């Protein structure tokens, strides 16, 4: 179920990337042809980039695709790697859950106070809500990996990716 939701989020993310590409392309052509850009394209692009990054977090976490340095980890015994995975996944779940709550509070604050940006008066709360959702889904992903790492004899990230050890 979680993998289907993450796949759906990935599809939405692709749509955001396409919209960002079109906005950037149109803006570049407008600057070239008319020597001016469209209003608030930088603000819209910033919003889209923030939302793309937030929505990419759960999928990257599920596939263990984040940047990591394994100089020490690979040299640890298998049982100690398992405990490191358990602690890492639990701490990451707690961290992203807290980030989600904080981002949601900030989004509600932006909505209630009516914070806007740019000439077109774009509301600030939609990208903050998407960021909160992305962090919540990442927290759920890490909590799932935490539960998997409790029952697995190998690192939870390898199990999520499907790597045979």
Secondary structure, 3 states (H helix, E strand, C coil): CHHHHHHHHHHHHHHHHHHHHHHHHHHHHHHHHHCCCCCCHHHHHHHHHHHHHHHHHHHHHHCCCCCCCCCCHHHCCHHHHHHHHHHHHHHHHHHHHHHHHHHHHHHHHHHHHCCEECCCCEECHHHHHHHHHHHHHHHHHHHHHHHHHHHCCCCHHHHHHCCCC
